[in-house]
Amino acid sequence: MLPRIAAHAISTYTRPGDLVLDPMCGIGTTLVEAVRLGRQAIGTEYEPRWATLASANVRHVIITTGGGRGEVVCGDARRLTTLIGEEYHGRVALVVTSPPYGNSVHGQVRSTKETGNPGVLKKDHRYSHDPSNLAHVSTDQLLEAFTDILTQCRKVLRPGGTVVVTTRPWREHGELIDLPSAVLGAGKAAGLTPTERCVALLAGIRDSRLITRPSFFQMKNVRDARRDGIPLSVIQHEDVLVFTRPVMCPPFAR
């Protein structure tokens, strides 16, 4: 989650003092931006390592801004209503989150020149080594679990509350996985109402031209694919899907 995407969503859909939730908060980007903007923040994170970092980041922004409230709970977001206190149920104004795009992250890269050893050294490029983490499951299993998570989010949202999900397509063995459309379906299945579908550019703009900012791995994957005759391009946007909780939830919604 890019900080500016989270900050824009928080500024647009909430007011100071409102409660913002990220059920898959990672290192706490959404929570930090919420506290920075004078909101209350709560997040859950499955991986203990990331939950610890998120807590530290939230504490840091509270100290540096001189106020605000933020809390991180370690656990599976599919049990969200039992992980967070009942005092939060029905009070959440905004959920901002993103599903995993597989088990890899950008990580850090060191070249031979930097390490003195042949080849490229990669570090912290795996989101998790736990096979139970959603980053390791199939797309069908991910969507089923994400539907459950969004259902849990709907239960803690206040009536008329908003859910913002950032997502993007990717390729698996050369096949395009349209995750944004699948997440749209997951939100509907969770009893949420789709209200907007936006685009967040990941590129810069200079002299009216887009300036891409791809990672080392993005460039390598695209070049490898083009050598094999697959006309891939670097993805420079994310889909931002916006849902609302109906004021009156239908009785058949899970």
Phi and psi restraints in degrees (value plus and minus 20) as a CYANA .aco file:
   2 LEU   PHI     -89.1   -49.1
   2 LEU   PSI     115.5   155.5
   3 PRO   PHI     -73.8   -33.8
   3 PRO   PSI     -58.3   -18.3
   4 ARG   PHI     -88.8   -48.8
   4 ARG   PSI     -50.3   -10.3
   5 ILE   PHI     -87.3   -47.3
   5 ILE   PSI     -67.9   -27.9
   6 ALA   PHI     -80.6   -40.6
   6 ALA   PSI     -65.2   -25.2
   7 ALA   PHI     -82.6   -42.6
   7 ALA   PSI     -60.7   -20.7
   8 HIS   PHI     -84.8   -44.8
   8 HIS   PSI     -63.1   -23.1
   9 ALA   PHI     -82.6   -42.6
   9 ALA   PSI     -63.6   -23.6
  10 ILE   PHI     -85.1   -45.1
  10 ILE   PSI     -63.7   -23.7
  11 SER   PHI     -85.5   -45.5
  11 SER   PSI     -54.2   -14.2
  12 THR   PHI     -98.8   -58.8
  12 THR   PSI     -60.8   -20.8
  13 TYR   PHI    -128.3   -88.3
  13 TYR   PSI     -18.9    21.1
  14 THR   PHI    -156.7  -116.7
  14 THR   PSI     150.5   190.5
  15 ARG   PHI    -140.4  -100.4
  15 ARG   PSI     139.9   179.9
  16 PRO   PHI     -71.8   -31.8
  16 PRO   PSI     115.6   155.6
  17 GLY   PHI      74.0   114.0
  17 GLY   PSI     -36.4     3.6
  18 ASP   PHI     -87.7   -47.7
  18 ASP   PSI     141.3   181.3
  19 LEU   PHI    -119.9   -79.9
  19 LEU   PSI     107.3   147.3
  20 VAL   PHI    -135.0   -95.0
  20 VAL   PSI     115.5   155.5
  21 LEU   PHI    -143.0  -103.0
  21 LEU   PSI     118.8   158.8
  22 ASP   PHI    -147.7  -107.7
  22 ASP   PSI      88.9   128.9
  23 PRO   PHI     -96.4   -56.4
  23 PRO   PSI     -32.7     7.3
  24 MET   PHI    -152.7  -112.7
  24 MET   PSI      49.4    89.4
  25 CYS   PHI    -102.9   -62.9
  25 CYS   PSI     -27.2    12.8
  26 GLY   PHI      36.6    76.6
  26 GLY   PSI    -145.8  -105.8
  27 ILE   PHI    -110.6   -70.6
  27 ILE   PSI     -11.8    28.2
  28 GLY   PHI      75.1   115.1
  28 GLY   PSI       2.8    42.8
  29 THR   PHI     -76.3   -36.3
  29 THR   PSI     -69.6   -29.6
  30 THR   PHI     -79.8   -39.8
  30 THR   PSI     -62.1   -22.1
  31 LEU   PHI     -85.9   -45.9
  31 LEU   PSI     -62.4   -22.4
  32 VAL   PHI     -80.8   -40.8
  32 VAL   PSI     -66.1   -26.1
  33 GLU   PHI     -86.0   -46.0
  33 GLU   PSI     -55.3   -15.3
  34 ALA   PHI     -84.9   -44.9
  34 ALA   PSI     -67.4   -27.4
  35 VAL   PHI     -83.0   -43.0
  35 VAL   PSI     -61.1   -21.1
  36 ARG   PHI     -80.7   -40.7
  36 ARG   PSI     -49.8    -9.8
  37 LEU   PHI    -116.0   -76.0
  37 LEU   PSI      -7.1    32.9
  38 GLY   PHI      61.0   101.0
  38 GLY   PSI       0.0    40.0
  39 ARG   PHI    -121.4   -81.4
  39 ARG   PSI     145.7   185.7
  40 GLN   PHI    -106.8   -66.8
  40 GLN   PSI     130.0   170.0
  41 ALA   PHI    -159.3  -119.3
  41 ALA   PSI     121.4   161.4
  42 ILE   PHI    -162.6  -122.6
  42 ILE   PSI     121.0   161.0
  43 GLY   PHI    -162.3  -122.3
  43 GLY   PSI     133.7   173.7
  44 THR   PHI    -141.3  -101.3
  44 THR   PSI     127.8   167.8
  45 GLU   PHI    -167.7  -127.7
  45 GLU   PSI     110.7   150.7
  46 TYR   PHI     -90.8   -50.8
  46 TYR   PSI     -60.1   -20.1
  47 GLU   PHI    -103.5   -63.5
  47 GLU   PSI     100.1   140.1
  48 PRO   PHI     -76.1   -36.1
  48 PRO   PSI     -57.1   -17.1
  49 ARG   PHI     -81.9   -41.9
  49 ARG   PSI     -67.1   -27.1
  50 TRP   PHI     -91.0   -51.0
  50 TRP   PSI     -54.4   -14.4
  51 ALA   PHI     -83.4   -43.4
  51 ALA   PSI     -59.3   -19.3
  52 THR   PHI     -84.0   -44.0
  52 THR   PSI     -63.3   -23.3
  53 LEU   PHI     -85.1   -45.1
  53 LEU   PSI     -60.5   -20.5
  54 ALA   PHI     -81.3   -41.3
  54 ALA   PSI     -63.6   -23.6
  55 SER   PHI     -80.1   -40.1
  55 SER   PSI     -63.3   -23.3
  56 ALA   PHI     -84.0   -44.0
  56 ALA   PSI     -60.7   -20.7
  57 ASN   PHI     -85.2   -45.2
  57 ASN   PSI     -60.3   -20.3
  58 VAL   PHI     -86.1   -46.1
  58 VAL   PSI     -63.8   -23.8
  59 ARG   PHI     -80.1   -40.1
  59 ARG   PSI     -60.3   -20.3
  60 HIS   PHI     -82.7   -42.7
  60 HIS   PSI     -65.9   -25.9
  61 VAL   PHI     -90.5   -50.5
  61 VAL   PSI     -51.6   -11.6
  62 ILE   PHI     -84.5   -44.5
  62 ILE   PSI     -62.6   -22.6
  63 ILE   PHI     -86.2   -46.2
  63 ILE   PSI     -65.1   -25.1
  64 THR   PHI     -94.2   -54.2
  64 THR   PSI     -46.3    -6.3
  65 THR   PHI    -114.7   -74.7
  65 THR   PSI     -31.9     8.1
  66 GLY   PHI      58.0    98.0
  66 GLY   PSI       2.3    42.3
  67 GLY   PHI     154.3   194.3
  67 GLY   PSI    -187.1  -147.1
  68 GLY   PHI      69.1   109.1
  68 GLY   PSI     147.3   187.3
  69 ARG   PHI    -154.2  -114.2
  69 ARG   PSI     120.1   160.1
  70 GLY   PHI    -174.0  -134.0
  70 GLY   PSI     125.8   165.8
  71 GLU   PHI    -164.6  -124.6
  71 GLU   PSI     121.4   161.4
  72 VAL   PHI    -145.5  -105.5
  72 VAL   PSI     112.2   152.2
  73 VAL   PHI    -139.6   -99.6
  73 VAL   PSI     113.3   153.3
  74 CYS   PHI    -110.2   -70.2
  74 CYS   PSI     103.2   143.2
  75 GLY   PHI     147.7   187.7
  75 GLY   PSI     156.5   196.5
  76 ASP   PHI    -101.6   -61.6
  76 ASP   PSI     102.8   142.8
  77 ALA   PHI     -84.1   -44.1
  77 ALA   PSI     -35.5     4.5
  78 ARG   PHI     -90.1   -50.1
  78 ARG   PSI     -29.6    10.4
  79 ARG   PHI    -135.4   -95.4
  79 ARG   PSI      12.5    52.5
  80 LEU   PHI     -74.9   -34.9
  80 LEU   PSI     -63.0   -23.0
  81 THR   PHI     -87.6   -47.6
  81 THR   PSI     -40.8    -0.8
  82 THR   PHI    -115.1   -75.1
  82 THR   PSI     -39.7     0.3
  83 LEU   PHI     -97.9   -57.9
  83 LEU   PSI     -59.1   -19.1
  84 ILE   PHI    -121.7   -81.7
  84 ILE   PSI     129.2   169.2
  85 GLY   PHI     -81.8   -41.8
  85 GLY   PSI     131.1   171.1
  86 GLU   PHI     -81.9   -41.9
  86 GLU   PSI     -42.0    -2.0
  87 GLU   PHI     -85.6   -45.6
  87 GLU   PSI     -37.3     2.7
  88 TYR   PHI    -110.9   -70.9
  88 TYR   PSI     -37.1     2.9
  89 HIS   PHI     -84.8   -44.8
  89 HIS   PSI     108.3   148.3
  90 GLY   PHI      60.2   100.2
  90 GLY   PSI     -16.1    23.9
  91 ARG   PHI    -129.1   -89.1
  91 ARG   PSI     -33.5     6.5
  92 VAL   PHI     -89.3   -49.3
  92 VAL   PSI     103.0   143.0
  93 ALA   PHI    -106.8   -66.8
  93 ALA   PSI     -52.2   -12.2
  94 LEU   PHI    -168.7  -128.7
  94 LEU   PSI     114.7   154.7
  95 VAL   PHI    -130.3   -90.3
  95 VAL   PSI     108.1   148.1
  96 VAL   PHI    -145.7  -105.7
  96 VAL   PSI     101.4   141.4
  97 THR   PHI    -178.0  -138.0
  97 THR   PSI     158.1   198.1
  98 SER   PHI    -173.5  -133.5
  98 SER   PSI     113.9   153.9
  99 PRO   PHI     -94.8   -54.8
  99 PRO   PSI     137.7   177.7
 100 PRO   PHI     -88.9   -48.9
 100 PRO   PSI     127.7   167.7
 101 TYR   PHI    -121.8   -81.8
 101 TYR   PSI      17.3    57.3
 102 GLY   PHI      90.0   130.0
 102 GLY   PSI    -195.3  -155.3
 103 ASN   PHI    -113.5   -73.5
 103 ASN   PSI     -10.3    29.7
 104 SER   PHI    -134.8   -94.8
 104 SER   PSI     132.6   172.6
 105 VAL   PHI    -149.9  -109.9
 105 VAL   PSI     154.7   194.7
 106 HIS   PHI     -79.9   -39.9
 106 HIS   PSI     -63.6   -23.6
 107 GLY   PHI      43.5    83.5
 107 GLY   PSI    -180.3  -140.3
 108 GLN   PHI    -145.0  -105.0
 108 GLN   PSI     123.7   163.7
 109 VAL   PHI    -143.1  -103.1
 109 VAL   PSI     115.0   155.0
 110 ARG   PHI    -145.4  -105.4
 110 ARG   PSI     112.1   152.1
 111 SER   PHI    -108.8   -68.8
 111 SER   PSI     152.9   192.9
 112 THR   PHI     -78.5   -38.5
 112 THR   PSI     -58.6   -18.6
 113 LYS   PHI     -80.3   -40.3
 113 LYS   PSI     -54.9   -14.9
 114 GLU   PHI    -103.5   -63.5
 114 GLU   PSI     -55.6   -15.6
 115 THR   PHI    -117.5   -77.5
 115 THR   PSI     -43.3    -3.3
 116 GLY   PHI      61.6   101.6
 116 GLY   PSI     -19.7    20.3
 117 ASN   PHI    -131.4   -91.4
 117 ASN   PSI     128.6   168.6
 118 PRO   PHI     -86.2   -46.2
 118 PRO   PSI     126.0   166.0
 119 GLY   PHI      70.6   110.6
 119 GLY   PSI     157.7   197.7
 120 VAL   PHI    -119.0   -79.0
 120 VAL   PSI     109.6   149.6
 121 LEU   PHI    -120.2   -80.2
 121 LEU   PSI     103.3   143.3
 122 LYS   PHI    -127.4   -87.4
 122 LYS   PSI     121.4   161.4
 123 LYS   PHI    -159.4  -119.4
 123 LYS   PSI     120.1   160.1
 124 ASP   PHI      34.7    74.7
 124 ASP   PSI      19.3    59.3
 125 HIS   PHI    -122.4   -82.4
 125 HIS   PSI     -15.2    24.8
 126 ARG   PHI    -132.2   -92.2
 126 ARG   PSI     109.6   149.6
 127 TYR   PHI     -85.5   -45.5
 127 TYR   PSI     -57.9   -17.9
 128 SER   PHI    -183.2  -143.2
 128 SER   PSI     133.5   173.5
 129 HIS   PHI    -127.8   -87.8
 129 HIS   PSI     -15.3    24.7
 130 ASP   PHI    -104.4   -64.4
 130 ASP   PSI      96.5   136.5
 131 PRO   PHI     -83.5   -43.5
 131 PRO   PSI     -36.7     3.3
 132 SER   PHI    -101.2   -61.2
 132 SER   PSI     -33.1     6.9
 133 ASN   PHI     -87.4   -47.4
 133 ASN   PSI     120.5   160.5
 134 LEU   PHI     -82.5   -42.5
 134 LEU   PSI     -37.3     2.7
 135 ALA   PHI     -86.9   -46.9
 135 ALA   PSI     -36.4     3.6
 136 HIS   PHI    -124.8   -84.8
 136 HIS   PSI     -24.6    15.4
 137 VAL   PHI    -110.2   -70.2
 137 VAL   PSI     149.7   189.7
 138 SER   PHI     -88.4   -48.4
 138 SER   PSI     145.7   185.7
 139 THR   PHI     -80.9   -40.9
 139 THR   PSI     -61.5   -21.5
 140 ASP   PHI     -81.7   -41.7
 140 ASP   PSI     -63.5   -23.5
 141 GLN   PHI     -86.5   -46.5
 141 GLN   PSI     -58.5   -18.5
 142 LEU   PHI     -81.1   -41.1
 142 LEU   PSI     -65.7   -25.7
 143 LEU   PHI     -87.4   -47.4
 143 LEU   PSI     -56.7   -16.7
 144 GLU   PHI     -83.5   -43.5
 144 GLU   PSI     -65.3   -25.3
 145 ALA   PHI     -86.5   -46.5
 145 ALA   PSI     -60.3   -20.3
 146 PHE   PHI     -87.1   -47.1
 146 PHE   PSI     -53.2   -13.2
 147 THR   PHI     -82.1   -42.1
 147 THR   PSI     -62.7   -22.7
 148 ASP   PHI     -81.7   -41.7
 148 ASP   PSI     -60.7   -20.7
 149 ILE   PHI     -85.3   -45.3
 149 ILE   PSI     -64.3   -24.3
 150 LEU   PHI     -85.5   -45.5
 150 LEU   PSI     -53.2   -13.2
 151 THR   PHI     -82.8   -42.8
 151 THR   PSI     -64.3   -24.3
 152 GLN   PHI     -81.7   -41.7
 152 GLN   PSI     -60.3   -20.3
 153 CYS   PHI     -82.7   -42.7
 153 CYS   PSI     -61.7   -21.7
 154 ARG   PHI     -79.3   -39.3
 154 ARG   PSI     -55.1   -15.1
 155 LYS   PHI     -90.4   -50.4
 155 LYS   PSI     -47.0    -7.0
 156 VAL   PHI    -119.1   -79.1
 156 VAL   PSI     -30.3     9.7
 157 LEU   PHI     -88.8   -48.8
 157 LEU   PSI     128.3   168.3
 158 ARG   PHI     -97.1   -57.1
 158 ARG   PSI     135.8   175.8
 159 PRO   PHI     -74.8   -34.8
 159 PRO   PSI     110.7   150.7
 160 GLY   PHI      63.4   103.4
 160 GLY   PSI     -19.1    20.9
 161 GLY   PHI     -86.2   -46.2
 161 GLY   PSI     145.0   185.0
 162 THR   PHI    -136.6   -96.6
 162 THR   PSI     124.1   164.1
 163 VAL   PHI    -141.6  -101.6
 163 VAL   PSI     106.8   146.8
 164 VAL   PHI    -137.7   -97.7
 164 VAL   PSI     103.9   143.9
 165 VAL   PHI    -142.2  -102.2
 165 VAL   PSI     104.1   144.1
 166 THR   PHI    -116.8   -76.8
 166 THR   PSI     118.2   158.2
 167 THR   PHI    -178.0  -138.0
 167 THR   PSI     148.7   188.7
 168 ARG   PHI    -173.7  -133.7
 168 ARG   PSI     137.2   177.2
 169 PRO   PHI     -96.5   -56.5
 169 PRO   PSI     139.4   179.4
 170 TRP   PHI    -168.0  -128.0
 170 TRP   PSI     151.1   191.1
 171 ARG   PHI    -129.8   -89.8
 171 ARG   PSI     118.0   158.0
 172 GLU   PHI    -146.5  -106.5
 172 GLU   PSI      92.8   132.8
 173 HIS   PHI      34.5    74.5
 173 HIS   PSI      19.3    59.3
 174 GLY   PHI      65.6   105.6
 174 GLY   PSI     -31.6     8.4
 175 GLU   PHI    -113.3   -73.3
 175 GLU   PSI     112.6   152.6
 176 LEU   PHI     -94.9   -54.9
 176 LEU   PSI     105.5   145.5
 177 ILE   PHI    -121.6   -81.6
 177 ILE   PSI      91.6   131.6
 178 ASP   PHI    -104.7   -64.7
 178 ASP   PSI      54.9    94.9
 179 LEU   PHI     -84.1   -44.1
 179 LEU   PSI     -58.7   -18.7
 180 PRO   PHI     -75.8   -35.8
 180 PRO   PSI     -65.4   -25.4
 181 SER   PHI     -86.9   -46.9
 181 SER   PSI     -55.8   -15.8
 182 ALA   PHI     -86.9   -46.9
 182 ALA   PSI     -59.2   -19.2
 183 VAL   PHI     -86.9   -46.9
 183 VAL   PSI     -55.4   -15.4
 184 LEU   PHI     -78.4   -38.4
 184 LEU   PSI     -63.6   -23.6
 185 GLY   PHI     -85.9   -45.9
 185 GLY   PSI     -56.9   -16.9
 186 ALA   PHI     -83.9   -43.9
 186 ALA   PSI     -60.3   -20.3
 187 GLY   PHI     -83.0   -43.0
 187 GLY   PSI     -62.3   -22.3
 188 LYS   PHI     -83.1   -43.1
 188 LYS   PSI     -63.4   -23.4
 189 ALA   PHI     -83.9   -43.9
 189 ALA   PSI     -45.8    -5.8
 190 ALA   PHI    -103.5   -63.5
 190 ALA   PSI     -19.5    20.5
 191 GLY   PHI      69.4   109.4
 191 GLY   PSI      -3.8    36.2
 192 LEU   PHI    -119.2   -79.2
 192 LEU   PSI     135.3   175.3
 193 THR   PHI    -124.7   -84.7
 193 THR   PSI      98.0   138.0
 194 PRO   PHI     -86.1   -46.1
 194 PRO   PSI     113.4   153.4
 195 THR   PHI    -144.3  -104.3
 195 THR   PSI     -47.7    -7.7
 196 GLU   PHI    -168.5  -128.5
 196 GLU   PSI     131.8   171.8
 197 ARG   PHI    -153.9  -113.9
 197 ARG   PSI      91.3   131.3
 198 CYS   PHI    -135.5   -95.5
 198 CYS   PSI     151.6   191.6
 199 VAL   PHI    -143.5  -103.5
 199 VAL   PSI     109.4   149.4
 200 ALA   PHI    -130.0   -90.0
 200 ALA   PSI      94.2   134.2
 201 LEU   PHI     -91.7   -51.7
 201 LEU   PSI     115.9   155.9
 202 LEU   PHI    -118.6   -78.6
 202 LEU   PSI     -21.5    18.5
 203 ALA   PHI    -116.9   -76.9
 203 ALA   PSI     140.3   180.3
 204 GLY   PHI    -111.0   -71.0
 204 GLY   PSI     150.5   190.5
 205 ILE   PHI    -145.5  -105.5
 205 ILE   PSI     104.7   144.7
 206 ARG   PHI    -158.9  -118.9
 206 ARG   PSI     103.9   143.9
 207 ASP   PHI      33.6    73.6
 207 ASP   PSI      23.4    63.4
 208 SER   PHI      46.4    86.4
 208 SER   PSI      -3.7    36.3
 209 ARG   PHI    -140.5  -100.5
 209 ARG   PSI     126.5   166.5
 210 LEU   PHI     -96.9   -56.9
 210 LEU   PSI     111.9   151.9
 211 ILE   PHI    -131.9   -91.9
 211 ILE   PSI      89.8   129.8
 212 THR   PHI     -91.4   -51.4
 212 THR   PSI     131.6   171.6
 213 ARG   PHI    -151.0  -111.0
 213 ARG   PSI      39.5    79.5
 214 PRO   PHI     -95.6   -55.6
 214 PRO   PSI     136.0   176.0
 215 SER   PHI     -99.7   -59.7
 215 SER   PSI     148.8   188.8
 216 PHE   PHI     -75.6   -35.6
 216 PHE   PSI     -64.6   -24.6
 217 PHE   PHI     -90.6   -50.6
 217 PHE   PSI     -55.9   -15.9
 218 GLN   PHI     -81.0   -41.0
 218 GLN   PSI     -67.2   -27.2
 219 MET   PHI     -82.7   -42.7
 219 MET   PSI     -62.3   -22.3
 220 LYS   PHI     -83.4   -43.4
 220 LYS   PSI     -64.4   -24.4
 221 ASN   PHI     -83.8   -43.8
 221 ASN   PSI     -60.1   -20.1
 222 VAL   PHI     -87.0   -47.0
 222 VAL   PSI     -63.7   -23.7
 223 ARG   PHI     -84.0   -44.0
 223 ARG   PSI     -61.4   -21.4
 224 ASP   PHI     -82.3   -42.3
 224 ASP   PSI     -62.4   -22.4
 225 ALA   PHI     -84.9   -44.9
 225 ALA   PSI     -62.1   -22.1
 226 ARG   PHI     -86.6   -46.6
 226 ARG   PSI     -53.1   -13.1
 227 ARG   PHI     -84.4   -44.4
 227 ARG   PSI     -48.8    -8.8
 228 ASP   PHI    -110.2   -70.2
 228 ASP   PSI     -12.2    27.8
 229 GLY   PHI      65.5   105.5
 229 GLY   PSI      -9.2    30.8
 230 ILE   PHI    -117.5   -77.5
 230 ILE   PSI      97.9   137.9
 231 PRO   PHI     -99.5   -59.5
 231 PRO   PSI      47.2    87.2
 232 LEU   PHI    -101.4   -61.4
 232 LEU   PSI     136.1   176.1
 233 SER   PHI    -150.3  -110.3
 233 SER   PSI     136.7   176.7
 234 VAL   PHI     -92.2   -52.2
 234 VAL   PSI     109.1   149.1
 235 ILE   PHI     -97.1   -57.1
 235 ILE   PSI     105.7   145.7
 236 GLN   PHI    -144.8  -104.8
 236 GLN   PSI      12.3    52.3
 237 HIS   PHI    -175.0  -135.0
 237 HIS   PSI     143.2   183.2
 238 GLU   PHI    -146.7  -106.7
 238 GLU   PSI     123.0   163.0
 239 ASP   PHI     -97.3   -57.3
 239 ASP   PSI     116.7   156.7
 240 VAL   PHI    -137.8   -97.8
 240 VAL   PSI      89.9   129.9
 241 LEU   PHI    -119.6   -79.6
 241 LEU   PSI     111.8   151.8
 242 VAL   PHI    -139.0   -99.0
 242 VAL   PSI     107.9   147.9
 243 PHE   PHI    -144.1  -104.1
 243 PHE   PSI     140.7   180.7
 244 THR   PHI    -148.7  -108.7
 244 THR   PSI     132.5   172.5
 245 ARG   PHI    -104.2   -64.2
 245 ARG   PSI     105.3   145.3
 246 PRO   PHI     -77.4   -37.4
 246 PRO   PSI     125.2   165.2
 247 VAL   PHI     -81.3   -41.3
 247 VAL   PSI     -57.3   -17.3
 248 MET   PHI    -138.4   -98.4
 248 MET   PSI      87.1   127.1
 249 CYS   PHI     -92.9   -52.9
 249 CYS   PSI     115.8   155.8
 250 PRO   PHI     -85.2   -45.2
 250 PRO   PSI     126.4   166.4
 251 PRO   PHI     -86.0   -46.0
 251 PRO   PSI     -40.2    -0.2
 252 PHE   PHI    -107.8   -67.8
 252 PHE   PSI     -27.1    12.9
 253 ALA   PHI     -87.4   -47.4
 253 ALA   PSI     119.2   159.2
